[in-house]
Amino acid sequence: MTVGVTTARALGEAEDRSWAARGACATMDPDEFFVQGAEQHAVKTACGGCPVRTQCLVDALENRIDFGVWGGMTERERRRLLRRHPDVSDWGAALAFAARRAAAGGM
């Protein structure tokens, strides 16, 4: 059976949204990620080894999510990042570039 372009696109979009089910936090209480102050830094540890941390952060940045810990960053950290880089339109590409640059020793 051949998959049509429309079906393939729908499958791709479903995959794009499925990252949340693979997150380290998938079985945790979501309210734990909507805390304030020092509690946010404790919650960020759950994001440390998360296999979809980047997708989570990209989603929060691109959708300008104002509250909670997403992708290992607090809302304050995300706002700072957005202010410093107002020209970024594709956060997935920007974070991938930054990761490659860091892996290459910052060059």
VMD Tcl script that draws the C-alpha trace (Angstrom):
set ca {
  {0.00 0.00 0.00}
  {1.32 3.44 -0.92}
  {1.00 6.32 1.50}
  {-0.23 9.51 -0.16}
  {1.30 12.92 0.43}
  {-1.64 14.06 2.55}
  {-1.49 10.91 4.68}
  {2.28 11.20 5.06}
  {1.92 14.83 6.10}
  {-0.74 13.92 8.67}
  {1.49 11.15 10.05}
  {4.41 13.57 10.26}
  {2.31 16.12 12.12}
  {1.10 13.45 14.53}
  {4.73 12.43 15.16}
  {5.66 16.08 15.77}
  {3.05 16.30 18.53}
  {3.87 12.91 20.06}
  {7.11 14.11 21.65}
  {5.23 14.95 24.83}
  {4.30 11.31 25.40}
  {8.00 10.38 25.30}
  {9.07 13.01 27.82}
  {10.65 12.19 31.16}
  {7.71 14.01 32.72}
  {5.00 12.00 30.93}
  {4.10 10.12 34.11}
  {4.60 13.07 36.46}
  {1.94 15.43 37.75}
  {1.92 18.41 35.33}
  {1.26 20.79 38.23}
  {4.80 20.08 39.45}
  {6.10 22.11 36.49}
  {4.04 25.19 37.31}
  {5.75 26.30 40.50}
  {7.58 29.50 41.35}
  {10.91 30.62 42.70}
  {13.47 28.11 43.92}
  {11.04 25.24 43.31}
  {11.48 25.80 39.55}
  {15.16 24.97 39.73}
  {14.40 21.74 41.56}
  {11.83 20.79 38.91}
  {14.31 21.47 36.10}
  {16.32 18.44 37.23}
  {13.56 16.21 35.80}
  {14.41 17.65 32.38}
  {18.11 16.80 32.64}
  {18.13 13.45 30.85}
  {14.86 13.85 29.00}
  {14.99 12.44 25.45}
  {12.66 15.16 24.11}
  {13.99 18.13 26.04}
  {14.81 20.08 22.89}
  {11.39 19.48 21.30}
  {9.75 20.61 24.53}
  {11.83 23.79 24.66}
  {11.20 24.51 20.97}
  {7.46 24.16 21.52}
  {7.55 26.54 24.49}
  {9.65 29.12 22.63}
  {7.73 29.02 19.37}
  {4.36 29.18 21.14}
  {5.54 31.80 23.66}
  {4.37 29.72 26.62}
  {4.45 32.13 29.52}
  {4.33 29.83 32.53}
  {6.03 26.72 33.84}
  {9.23 24.82 33.28}
  {9.54 23.59 29.69}
  {12.58 21.96 28.13}
  {14.61 22.61 31.26}
  {14.04 26.36 31.26}
  {11.91 28.57 33.48}
  {9.66 31.23 32.02}
  {12.18 33.90 33.01}
  {14.99 32.06 31.20}
  {12.83 31.62 28.09}
  {11.82 35.30 28.07}
  {15.49 36.29 28.33}
  {16.37 33.98 25.42}
  {13.53 35.38 23.30}
  {14.60 38.97 24.05}
  {18.22 38.23 23.15}
  {17.27 36.60 19.86}
  {14.18 38.38 18.47}
  {15.16 37.48 14.90}
  {14.88 33.68 15.41}
  {11.88 32.25 13.60}
  {12.83 28.55 13.77}
  {13.91 27.63 17.27}
  {14.43 23.98 16.32}
  {17.08 24.96 13.77}
  {18.60 27.56 16.10}
  {18.98 25.10 18.98}
  {20.37 22.40 16.67}
  {22.94 24.90 15.36}
  {23.88 25.92 18.91}
  {24.30 22.26 19.93}
  {26.55 21.56 16.92}
  {28.59 24.65 17.69}
  {28.99 23.66 21.33}
  {30.01 20.13 20.35}
  {32.65 21.58 18.04}
  {34.16 23.57 20.89}
  {32.30 26.85 20.32}
  {33.79 27.56 16.95}
}
mol new
graphics top color blue
foreach p $ca { graphics top sphere $p radius 0.5 }
foreach p [lrange $ca 0 end-1] q [lrange $ca 1 end] { graphics top cylinder $p $q radius 0.2 }
display resetview
